[in-house]
Amino acid sequence: MTARMSRRRALALGAGALLGAPAIMCSARAQGRTVYVNSYGGVWESSWRKAFFEPFTAQTGI
């Protein structure tokens, strides 16, 4: 069974996409929450802390 795309159906889908776009494309808002990161511990955690966690915390304050 093959559904055909009529011009009316295509216009309705396009209009729905245009009307729904502002709801999807809202700006992000920062929240004062904690970011949890799961790591393997040991040497992995200490190297990840130096390479990623500390620079991220210094840059973002999180």
CHARMM-style PDB file with segment names, atoms N, HN, CA, C and O in Angstrom:
ATOM      1  N   MET     1       0.845  -1.176   0.000  1.00  0.00      PROA
ATOM      2  CA  MET     1       0.000   0.000   0.000  1.00  0.00      PROA
ATOM      3  C   MET     1       0.891   1.240   0.000  1.00  0.00      PROA
ATOM      4  O   MET     1       1.671   1.436   0.932  1.00  0.00      PROA
ATOM      5  N   THR     2       0.790   2.059  -1.004  1.00  0.00      PROA
ATOM      6  HN  THR     2       0.157   1.900  -1.761  1.00  0.00      PROA
ATOM      7  CA  THR     2       1.599   3.253  -1.140  1.00  0.00      PROA
ATOM      8  C   THR     2       0.727   4.481  -0.965  1.00  0.00      PROA
ATOM      9  O   THR     2      -0.284   4.632  -1.651  1.00  0.00      PROA
ATOM     10  N   ALA     3       1.117   5.366  -0.041  1.00  0.00      PROA
ATOM     11  HN  ALA     3       1.938   5.243   0.517  1.00  0.00      PROA
ATOM     12  CA  ALA     3       0.382   6.612   0.175  1.00  0.00      PROA
ATOM     13  C   ALA     3       0.969   7.673  -0.746  1.00  0.00      PROA
ATOM     14  O   ALA     3       2.187   7.842  -0.815  1.00  0.00      PROA
ATOM     15  N   ARG     4       0.118   8.370  -1.437  1.00  0.00      PROA
ATOM     16  HN  ARG     4      -0.871   8.233  -1.382  1.00  0.00      PROA
ATOM     17  CA  ARG     4       0.573   9.424  -2.342  1.00  0.00      PROA
ATOM     18  C   ARG     4       0.520  10.760  -1.616  1.00  0.00      PROA
ATOM     19  O   ARG     4      -0.378  11.014  -0.813  1.00  0.00      PROA
ATOM     20  N   MET     5       1.478  11.589  -1.907  1.00  0.00      PROA
ATOM     21  HN  MET     5       2.208  11.383  -2.559  1.00  0.00      PROA
ATOM     22  CA  MET     5       1.533  12.920  -1.313  1.00  0.00      PROA
ATOM     23  C   MET     5       0.860  13.907  -2.255  1.00  0.00      PROA
ATOM     24  O   MET     5       1.382  14.218  -3.326  1.00  0.00      PROA
ATOM     25  N   SER     6      -0.297  14.392  -1.845  1.00  0.00      PROA
ATOM     26  HN  SER     6      -0.721  14.140  -0.975  1.00  0.00      PROA
ATOM     27  CA  SER     6      -0.996  15.368  -2.668  1.00  0.00      PROA
ATOM     28  C   SER     6      -0.470  16.769  -2.348  1.00  0.00      PROA
ATOM     29  O   SER     6       0.205  16.977  -1.340  1.00  0.00      PROA
ATOM     30  N   ARG     7      -0.782  17.699  -3.201  1.00  0.00      PROA
ATOM     31  HN  ARG     7      -1.331  17.531  -4.020  1.00  0.00      PROA
ATOM     32  CA  ARG     7      -0.355  19.085  -2.983  1.00  0.00      PROA
ATOM     33  C   ARG     7      -0.992  19.640  -1.714  1.00  0.00      PROA
ATOM     34  O   ARG     7      -0.343  20.372  -0.968  1.00  0.00      PROA
ATOM     35  N   ARG     8      -2.229  19.307  -1.467  1.00  0.00      PROA
ATOM     36  HN  ARG     8      -2.756  18.712  -2.073  1.00  0.00      PROA
ATOM     37  CA  ARG     8      -2.934  19.792  -0.275  1.00  0.00      PROA
ATOM     38  C   ARG     8      -2.276  19.244   0.996  1.00  0.00      PROA
ATOM     39  O   ARG     8      -2.115  19.962   1.983  1.00  0.00      PROA
ATOM     40  N   ARG     9      -1.901  17.971   0.955  1.00  0.00      PROA
ATOM     41  HN  ARG     9      -2.032  17.388   0.153  1.00  0.00      PROA
ATOM     42  CA  ARG     9      -1.246  17.352   2.110  1.00  0.00      PROA
ATOM     43  C   ARG     9       0.133  17.984   2.359  1.00  0.00      PROA
ATOM     44  O   ARG     9       0.504  18.226   3.508  1.00  0.00      PROA
ATOM     45  N   ALA    10       0.884  18.248   1.295  1.00  0.00      PROA
ATOM     46  HN  ALA    10       0.582  18.052   0.362  1.00  0.00      PROA
ATOM     47  CA  ALA    10       2.196  18.861   1.417  1.00  0.00      PROA
ATOM     48  C   ALA    10       2.078  20.278   1.995  1.00  0.00      PROA
ATOM     49  O   ALA    10       2.880  20.666   2.845  1.00  0.00      PROA
ATOM     50  N   LEU    11       1.094  21.043   1.544  1.00  0.00      PROA
ATOM     51  HN  LEU    11       0.442  20.728   0.854  1.00  0.00      PROA
ATOM     52  CA  LEU    11       0.889  22.395   2.071  1.00  0.00      PROA
ATOM     53  C   LEU    11       0.482  22.356   3.540  1.00  0.00      PROA
ATOM     54  O   LEU    11       0.926  23.190   4.328  1.00  0.00      PROA
ATOM     55  N   ALA    12      -0.357  21.396   3.912  1.00  0.00      PROA
ATOM     56  HN  ALA    12      -0.718  20.718   3.272  1.00  0.00      PROA
ATOM     57  CA  ALA    12      -0.784  21.272   5.309  1.00  0.00      PROA
ATOM     58  C   ALA    12       0.404  20.904   6.204  1.00  0.00      PROA
ATOM     59  O   ALA    12       0.541  21.441   7.303  1.00  0.00      PROA
ATOM     60  N   LEU    13       1.250  20.003   5.744  1.00  0.00      PROA
ATOM     61  HN  LEU    13       1.139  19.566   4.851  1.00  0.00      PROA
ATOM     62  CA  LEU    13       2.434  19.638   6.526  1.00  0.00      PROA
ATOM     63  C   LEU    13       3.396  20.821   6.658  1.00  0.00      PROA
ATOM     64  O   LEU    13       3.961  21.042   7.730  1.00  0.00      PROA
ATOM     65  N   GLY    14       3.584  21.578   5.580  1.00  0.00      PROA
ATOM     66  HN  GLY    14       3.126  21.398   4.710  1.00  0.00      PROA
ATOM     67  CA  GLY    14       4.460  22.748   5.623  1.00  0.00      PROA
ATOM     68  C   GLY    14       3.932  23.818   6.556  1.00  0.00      PROA
ATOM     69  O   GLY    14       4.695  24.422   7.310  1.00  0.00      PROA
ATOM     70  N   ALA    15       2.616  24.059   6.508  1.00  0.00      PROA
ATOM     71  HN  ALA    15       1.996  23.569   5.895  1.00  0.00      PROA
ATOM     72  CA  ALA    15       2.020  25.059   7.393  1.00  0.00      PROA
ATOM     73  C   ALA    15       2.125  24.623   8.849  1.00  0.00      PROA
ATOM     74  O   ALA    15       2.383  25.444   9.728  1.00  0.00      PROA
ATOM     75  N   GLY    16       1.928  23.347   9.102  1.00  0.00      PROA
ATOM     76  HN  GLY    16       1.718  22.679   8.387  1.00  0.00      PROA
ATOM     77  CA  GLY    16       2.064  22.837  10.467  1.00  0.00      PROA
ATOM     78  C   GLY    16       3.490  22.975  10.976  1.00  0.00      PROA
ATOM     79  O   GLY    16       3.708  23.302  12.142  1.00  0.00      PROA
ATOM     80  N   ALA    17       4.459  22.728  10.104  1.00  0.00      PROA
ATOM     81  HN  ALA    17       4.282  22.463   9.156  1.00  0.00      PROA
ATOM     82  CA  ALA    17       5.861  22.874  10.495  1.00  0.00      PROA
ATOM     83  C   ALA    17       6.194  24.330  10.801  1.00  0.00      PROA
ATOM     84  O   ALA    17       6.919  24.609  11.755  1.00  0.00      PROA
ATOM     85  N   LEU    18       5.675  25.256  10.005  1.00  0.00      PROA
ATOM     86  HN  LEU    18       5.086  25.029   9.230  1.00  0.00      PROA
ATOM     87  CA  LEU    18       5.940  26.673  10.241  1.00  0.00      PROA
ATOM     88  C   LEU    18       5.283  27.167  11.528  1.00  0.00      PROA
ATOM     89  O   LEU    18       5.859  27.980  12.251  1.00  0.00      PROA
ATOM     90  N   LEU    19       4.095  26.682  11.807  1.00  0.00      PROA
ATOM     91  HN  LEU    19       3.627  26.022  11.220  1.00  0.00      PROA
ATOM     92  CA  LEU    19       3.402  27.105  13.027  1.00  0.00      PROA
ATOM     93  C   LEU    19       4.024  26.479  14.274  1.00  0.00      PROA
ATOM     94  O   LEU    19       3.998  27.081  15.347  1.00  0.00      PROA
ATOM     95  N   GLY    20       4.578  25.285  14.139  1.00  0.00      PROA
ATOM     96  HN  GLY    20       4.600  24.796  13.267  1.00  0.00      PROA
ATOM     97  CA  GLY    20       5.175  24.617  15.287  1.00  0.00      PROA
ATOM     98  C   GLY    20       6.618  24.987  15.532  1.00  0.00      PROA
ATOM     99  O   GLY    20       7.142  24.702  16.609  1.00  0.00      PROA
ATOM    100  N   ALA    21       7.282  25.610  14.577  1.00  0.00      PROA
ATOM    101  HN  ALA    21       6.856  25.842  13.702  1.00  0.00      PROA
ATOM    102  CA  ALA    21       8.700  25.928  14.692  1.00  0.00      PROA
ATOM    103  C   ALA    21       9.032  26.845  15.877  1.00  0.00      PROA
ATOM    104  O   ALA    21      10.028  26.589  16.554  1.00  0.00      PROA
ATOM    105  N   PRO    22       8.256  27.895  16.164  1.00  0.00      PROA
ATOM    106  CA  PRO    22       8.612  28.753  17.310  1.00  0.00      PROA
ATOM    107  C   PRO    22       8.601  28.002  18.642  1.00  0.00      PROA
ATOM    108  O   PRO    22       9.369  28.340  19.543  1.00  0.00      PROA
ATOM    109  N   ALA    23       7.755  27.005  18.776  1.00  0.00      PROA
ATOM    110  HN  ALA    23       7.132  26.730  18.044  1.00  0.00      PROA
ATOM    111  CA  ALA    23       7.717  26.235  20.022  1.00  0.00      PROA
ATOM    112  C   ALA    23       8.974  25.393  20.173  1.00  0.00      PROA
ATOM    113  O   ALA    23       9.440  25.177  21.292  1.00  0.00      PROA
ATOM    114  N   ILE    24       9.523  24.918  19.078  1.00  0.00      PROA
ATOM    115  HN  ILE    24       9.144  25.093  18.169  1.00  0.00      PROA
ATOM    116  CA  ILE    24      10.710  24.067  19.131  1.00  0.00      PROA
ATOM    117  C   ILE    24      11.972  24.905  19.256  1.00  0.00      PROA
ATOM    118  O   ILE    24      12.910  24.511  19.949  1.00  0.00      PROA
ATOM    119  N   MET    25      12.008  26.057  18.592  1.00  0.00      PROA
ATOM    120  HN  MET    25      11.246  26.377  18.028  1.00  0.00      PROA
ATOM    121  CA  MET    25      13.217  26.868  18.529  1.00  0.00      PROA
ATOM    122  C   MET    25      13.250  27.951  19.600  1.00  0.00      PROA
ATOM    123  O   MET    25      13.557  29.103  19.294  1.00  0.00      PROA
ATOM    124  N   CYS    26      12.944  27.610  20.841  1.00  0.00      PROA
ATOM    125  HN  CYS    26      12.695  26.674  21.089  1.00  0.00      PROA
ATOM    126  CA  CYS    26      13.017  28.607  21.908  1.00  0.00      PROA
ATOM    127  C   CYS    26      14.456  28.674  22.416  1.00  0.00      PROA
ATOM    128  O   CYS    26      15.221  27.720  22.273  1.00  0.00      PROA
ATOM    129  N   SER    27      14.802  29.779  22.992  1.00  0.00      PROA
ATOM    130  HN  SER    27      14.181  30.554  23.108  1.00  0.00      PROA
ATOM    131  CA  SER    27      16.180  29.958  23.458  1.00  0.00      PROA
ATOM    132  C   SER    27      16.417  29.137  24.722  1.00  0.00      PROA
ATOM    133  O   SER    27      15.504  28.925  25.519  1.00  0.00      PROA
ATOM    134  N   ALA    28      17.633  28.688  24.890  1.00  0.00      PROA
ATOM    135  HN  ALA    28      18.375  28.860  24.242  1.00  0.00      PROA
ATOM    136  CA  ALA    28      18.001  27.900  26.062  1.00  0.00      PROA
ATOM    137  C   ALA    28      18.189  28.830  27.253  1.00  0.00      PROA
ATOM    138  O   ALA    28      18.692  29.945  27.115  1.00  0.00      PROA
ATOM    139  N   ARG    29      17.787  28.365  28.394  1.00  0.00      PROA
ATOM    140  HN  ARG    29      17.378  27.460  28.506  1.00  0.00      PROA
ATOM    141  CA  ARG    29      17.937  29.161  29.615  1.00  0.00      PROA
ATOM    142  C   ARG    29      18.807  28.393  30.591  1.00  0.00      PROA
ATOM    143  O   ARG    29      18.616  27.193  30.790  1.00  0.00      PROA
ATOM    144  N   ALA    30      19.748  29.073  31.191  1.00  0.00      PROA
ATOM    145  HN  ALA    30      19.903  30.047  31.029  1.00  0.00      PROA
ATOM    146  CA  ALA    30      20.640  28.439  32.151  1.00  0.00      PROA
ATOM    147  C   ALA    30      19.893  28.167  33.445  1.00  0.00      PROA
ATOM    148  O   ALA    30      19.062  28.968  33.872  1.00  0.00      PROA
ATOM    149  N   GLN    31      20.188  27.051  34.057  1.00  0.00      PROA
ATOM    150  HN  GLN    31      20.863  26.400  33.709  1.00  0.00      PROA
ATOM    151  CA  GLN    31      19.585  26.689  35.326  1.00  0.00      PROA
ATOM    152  C   GLN    31      20.689  26.441  36.332  1.00  0.00      PROA
ATOM    153  O   GLN    31      21.755  25.934  35.983  1.00  0.00      PROA
ATOM    154  N   GLY    32      20.442  26.788  37.550  1.00  0.00      PROA
ATOM    155  HN  GLY    32      19.575  27.199  37.834  1.00  0.00      PROA
ATOM    156  CA  GLY    32      21.430  26.594  38.600  1.00  0.00      PROA
ATOM    157  C   GLY    32      21.397  25.184  39.142  1.00  0.00      PROA
ATOM    158  O   GLY    32      20.985  24.974  40.282  1.00  0.00      PROA
ATOM    159  N   ARG    33      21.814  24.226  38.365  1.00  0.00      PROA
ATOM    160  HN  ARG    33      22.149  24.396  37.439  1.00  0.00      PROA
ATOM    161  CA  ARG    33      21.796  22.833  38.789  1.00  0.00      PROA
ATOM    162  C   ARG    33      23.193  22.254  38.763  1.00  0.00      PROA
ATOM    163  O   ARG    33      24.118  22.851  38.212  1.00  0.00      PROA
ATOM    164  N   THR    34      23.334  21.098  39.358  1.00  0.00      PROA
ATOM    165  HN  THR    34      22.582  20.614  39.805  1.00  0.00      PROA
ATOM    166  CA  THR    34      24.606  20.393  39.396  1.00  0.00      PROA
ATOM    167  C   THR    34      24.702  19.457  38.208  1.00  0.00      PROA
ATOM    168  O   THR    34      23.724  18.812  37.831  1.00  0.00      PROA
ATOM    169  N   VAL    35      25.895  19.387  37.618  1.00  0.00      PROA
ATOM    170  HN  VAL    35      26.689  19.912  37.924  1.00  0.00      PROA
ATOM    171  CA  VAL    35      26.142  18.461  36.521  1.00  0.00      PROA
ATOM    172  C   VAL    35      26.880  17.258  37.102  1.00  0.00      PROA
ATOM    173  O   VAL    35      27.961  17.407  37.673  1.00  0.00      PROA
ATOM    174  N   TYR    36      26.303  16.078  36.959  1.00  0.00      PROA
ATOM    175  HN  TYR    36      25.425  15.958  36.496  1.00  0.00      PROA
ATOM    176  CA  TYR    36      26.930  14.855  37.432  1.00  0.00      PROA
ATOM    177  C   TYR    36      27.585  14.134  36.266  1.00  0.00      PROA
ATOM    178  O   TYR    36      26.982  13.973  35.206  1.00  0.00      PROA
ATOM    179  N   VAL    37      28.823  13.702  36.469  1.00  0.00      PROA
ATOM    180  HN  VAL    37      29.313  13.833  37.331  1.00  0.00      PROA
ATOM    181  CA  VAL    37      29.562  12.973  35.447  1.00  0.00      PROA
ATOM    182  C   VAL    37      30.013  11.653  36.047  1.00  0.00      PROA
ATOM    183  O   VAL    37      30.600  11.626  37.129  1.00  0.00      PROA
ATOM    184  N   ASN    38      29.746  10.579  35.361  1.00  0.00      PROA
ATOM    185  HN  ASN    38      29.270  10.601  34.482  1.00  0.00      PROA
ATOM    186  CA  ASN    38      30.150   9.257  35.821  1.00  0.00      PROA
ATOM    187  C   ASN    38      31.486   8.889  35.184  1.00  0.00      PROA
ATOM    188  O   ASN    38      31.644   9.013  33.970  1.00  0.00      PROA
ATOM    189  N   SER    39      32.446   8.440  35.984  1.00  0.00      PROA
ATOM    190  HN  SER    39      32.317   8.340  36.970  1.00  0.00      PROA
ATOM    191  CA  SER    39      33.745   8.061  35.444  1.00  0.00      PROA
ATOM    192  C   SER    39      34.155   6.710  36.028  1.00  0.00      PROA
ATOM    193  O   SER    39      33.479   6.166  36.901  1.00  0.00      PROA
ATOM    194  N   TYR    40      35.266   6.183  35.533  1.00  0.00      PROA
ATOM    195  HN  TYR    40      35.815   6.625  34.824  1.00  0.00      PROA
ATOM    196  CA  TYR    40      35.742   4.867  35.955  1.00  0.00      PROA
ATOM    197  C   TYR    40      36.521   4.913  37.263  1.00  0.00      PROA
ATOM    198  O   TYR    40      36.721   3.874  37.891  1.00  0.00      PROA
ATOM    199  N   GLY    41      36.957   6.077  37.680  1.00  0.00      PROA
ATOM    200  HN  GLY    41      36.794   6.921  37.170  1.00  0.00      PROA
ATOM    201  CA  GLY    41      37.727   6.207  38.907  1.00  0.00      PROA
ATOM    202  C   GLY    41      39.206   5.966  38.658  1.00  0.00      PROA
ATOM    203  O   GLY    41      39.622   5.674  37.537  1.00  0.00      PROA
ATOM    204  N   GLY    42      39.989   6.091  39.712  1.00  0.00      PROA
ATOM    205  HN  GLY    42      39.651   6.328  40.623  1.00  0.00      PROA
ATOM    206  CA  GLY    42      41.422   5.830  39.619  1.00  0.00      PROA
ATOM    207  C   GLY    42      42.142   6.808  38.719  1.00  0.00      PROA
ATOM    208  O   GLY    42      41.894   8.013  38.765  1.00  0.00      PROA
ATOM    209  N   VAL    43      43.043   6.275  37.893  1.00  0.00      PROA
ATOM    210  HN  VAL    43      43.244   5.296  37.857  1.00  0.00      PROA
ATOM    211  CA  VAL    43      43.843   7.094  36.984  1.00  0.00      PROA
ATOM    212  C   VAL    43      42.956   7.783  35.957  1.00  0.00      PROA
ATOM    213  O   VAL    43      43.210   8.924  35.571  1.00  0.00      PROA
ATOM    214  N   TRP    44      41.917   7.085  35.519  1.00  0.00      PROA
ATOM    215  HN  TRP    44      41.711   6.158  35.833  1.00  0.00      PROA
ATOM    216  CA  TRP    44      41.001   7.683  34.543  1.00  0.00      PROA
ATOM    217  C   TRP    44      40.366   8.958  35.105  1.00  0.00      PROA
ATOM    218  O   TRP    44      40.316   9.989  34.434  1.00  0.00      PROA
ATOM    219  N   GLU    45      39.890   8.870  36.329  1.00  0.00      PROA
ATOM    220  HN  GLU    45      39.930   8.033  36.874  1.00  0.00      PROA
ATOM    221  CA  GLU    45      39.223  10.036  36.915  1.00  0.00      PROA
ATOM    222  C   GLU    45      40.189  11.198  37.110  1.00  0.00      PROA
ATOM    223  O   GLU    45      39.831  12.345  36.845  1.00  0.00      PROA
ATOM    224  N   SER    46      41.391  10.926  37.563  1.00  0.00      PROA
ATOM    225  HN  SER    46      41.682   9.994  37.778  1.00  0.00      PROA
ATOM    226  CA  SER    46      42.334  12.027  37.779  1.00  0.00      PROA
ATOM    227  C   SER    46      42.743  12.680  36.458  1.00  0.00      PROA
ATOM    228  O   SER    46      42.910  13.898  36.397  1.00  0.00      PROA
ATOM    229  N   SER    47      42.903  11.885  35.408  1.00  0.00      PROA
ATOM    230  HN  SER    47      42.767  10.896  35.458  1.00  0.00      PROA
ATOM    231  CA  SER    47      43.265  12.483  34.118  1.00  0.00      PROA
ATOM    232  C   SER    47      42.090  13.231  33.507  1.00  0.00      PROA
ATOM    233  O   SER    47      42.276  14.290  32.907  1.00  0.00      PROA
ATOM    234  N   TRP    48      40.882  12.694  33.650  1.00  0.00      PROA
ATOM    235  HN  TRP    48      40.731  11.833  34.137  1.00  0.00      PROA
ATOM    236  CA  TRP    48      39.693  13.385  33.129  1.00  0.00      PROA
ATOM    237  C   TRP    48      39.454  14.675  33.906  1.00  0.00      PROA
ATOM    238  O   TRP    48      39.037  15.686  33.340  1.00  0.00      PROA
ATOM    239  N   ARG    49      39.725  14.628  35.212  1.00  0.00      PROA
ATOM    240  HN  ARG    49      40.064  13.807  35.672  1.00  0.00      PROA
ATOM    241  CA  ARG    49      39.535  15.821  36.046  1.00  0.00      PROA
ATOM    242  C   ARG    49      40.439  16.952  35.560  1.00  0.00      PROA
ATOM    243  O   ARG    49      39.997  18.095  35.435  1.00  0.00      PROA
ATOM    244  N   LYS    50      41.722  16.629  35.283  1.00  0.00      PROA
ATOM    245  HN  LYS    50      42.081  15.701  35.384  1.00  0.00      PROA
ATOM    246  CA  LYS    50      42.667  17.637  34.785  1.00  0.00      PROA
ATOM    247  C   LYS    50      42.304  18.122  33.394  1.00  0.00      PROA
ATOM    248  O   LYS    50      42.351  19.321  33.119  1.00  0.00      PROA
ATOM    249  N   ALA    51      41.938  17.189  32.508  1.00  0.00      PROA
ATOM    250  HN  ALA    51      41.900  16.215  32.731  1.00  0.00      PROA
ATOM    251  CA  ALA    51      41.729  17.526  31.099  1.00  0.00      PROA
ATOM    252  C   ALA    51      40.371  18.162  30.828  1.00  0.00      PROA
ATOM    253  O   ALA    51      40.264  19.044  29.976  1.00  0.00      PROA
ATOM    254  N   PHE    52      39.340  17.731  31.537  1.00  0.00      PROA
ATOM    255  HN  PHE    52      39.428  17.014  32.229  1.00  0.00      PROA
ATOM    256  CA  PHE    52      37.985  18.181  31.190  1.00  0.00      PROA
ATOM    257  C   PHE    52      37.245  18.880  32.323  1.00  0.00      PROA
ATOM    258  O   PHE    52      36.705  19.969  32.129  1.00  0.00      PROA
ATOM    259  N   PHE    53      37.213  18.265  33.507  1.00  0.00      PROA
ATOM    260  HN  PHE    53      37.651  17.380  33.665  1.00  0.00      PROA
ATOM    261  CA  PHE    53      36.349  18.764  34.577  1.00  0.00      PROA
ATOM    262  C   PHE    53      36.797  20.117  35.108  1.00  0.00      PROA
ATOM    263  O   PHE    53      35.987  21.038  35.217  1.00  0.00      PROA
ATOM    264  N   GLU    54      38.081  20.249  35.441  1.00  0.00      PROA
ATOM    265  HN  GLU    54      38.739  19.502  35.353  1.00  0.00      PROA
ATOM    266  CA  GLU    54      38.565  21.518  35.990  1.00  0.00      PROA
ATOM    267  C   GLU    54      38.480  22.672  34.994  1.00  0.00      PROA
ATOM    268  O   GLU    54      38.068  23.764  35.385  1.00  0.00      PROA
ATOM    269  N   PRO    55      38.856  22.483  33.706  1.00  0.00      PROA
ATOM    270  CA  PRO    55      38.675  23.587  32.749  1.00  0.00      PROA
ATOM    271  C   PRO    55      37.201  23.962  32.553  1.00  0.00      PROA
ATOM    272  O   PRO    55      36.872  25.140  32.412  1.00  0.00      PROA
ATOM    273  N   PHE    56      36.332  22.973  32.544  1.00  0.00      PROA
ATOM    274  HN  PHE    56      36.599  22.016  32.658  1.00  0.00      PROA
ATOM    275  CA  PHE    56      34.903  23.249  32.389  1.00  0.00      PROA
ATOM    276  C   PHE    56      34.385  24.035  33.581  1.00  0.00      PROA
ATOM    277  O   PHE    56      33.643  25.002  33.411  1.00  0.00      PROA
ATOM    278  N   THR    57      34.767  23.631  34.785  1.00  0.00      PROA
ATOM    279  HN  THR    57      35.369  22.845  34.923  1.00  0.00      PROA
ATOM    280  CA  THR    57      34.334  24.342  35.986  1.00  0.00      PROA
ATOM    281  C   THR    57      34.879  25.762  36.004  1.00  0.00      PROA
ATOM    282  O   THR    57      34.169  26.695  36.379  1.00  0.00      PROA
ATOM    283  N   ALA    58      36.129  25.929  35.605  1.00  0.00      PROA
ATOM    284  HN  ALA    58      36.706  25.171  35.301  1.00  0.00      PROA
ATOM    285  CA  ALA    58      36.714  27.279  35.577  1.00  0.00      PROA
ATOM    286  C   ALA    58      36.022  28.169  34.556  1.00  0.00      PROA
ATOM    287  O   ALA    58      35.848  29.365  34.789  1.00  0.00      PROA
ATOM    288  N   GLN    59      35.629  27.593  33.431  1.00  0.00      PROA
ATOM    289  HN  GLN    59      35.771  26.622  33.242  1.00  0.00      PROA
ATOM    290  CA  GLN    59      35.016  28.384  32.368  1.00  0.00      PROA
ATOM    291  C   GLN    59      33.547  28.695  32.646  1.00  0.00      PROA
ATOM    292  O   GLN    59      33.084  29.795  32.341  1.00  0.00      PROA
ATOM    293  N   THR    60      32.812  27.749  33.216  1.00  0.00      PROA
ATOM    294  HN  THR    60      33.188  26.856  33.463  1.00  0.00      PROA
ATOM    295  CA  THR    60      31.374  27.915  33.377  1.00  0.00      PROA
ATOM    296  C   THR    60      30.944  28.215  34.800  1.00  0.00      PROA
ATOM    297  O   THR    60      29.864  28.768  35.010  1.00  0.00      PROA
ATOM    298  N   GLY    61      31.757  27.866  35.779  1.00  0.00      PROA
ATOM    299  HN  GLY    61      32.634  27.416  35.609  1.00  0.00      PROA
ATOM    300  CA  GLY    61      31.367  28.065  37.164  1.00  0.00      PROA
ATOM    301  C   GLY    61      30.450  26.981  37.691  1.00  0.00      PROA
ATOM    302  O   GLY    61      29.928  27.088  38.801  1.00  0.00      PROA
ATOM    303  N   ILE    62      30.252  25.946  36.908  1.00  0.00      PROA
ATOM    304  HN  ILE    62      30.676  25.859  36.006  1.00  0.00      PROA
ATOM    305  CA  ILE    62      29.371  24.834  37.331  1.00  0.00      PROA
ATOM    306  C   ILE    62      30.220  23.792  38.036  1.00  0.00      PROA
ATOM    307  OT1 ILE    62      29.699  22.769  38.479  1.00  0.00      PROA
TER     308      ILE     62
END
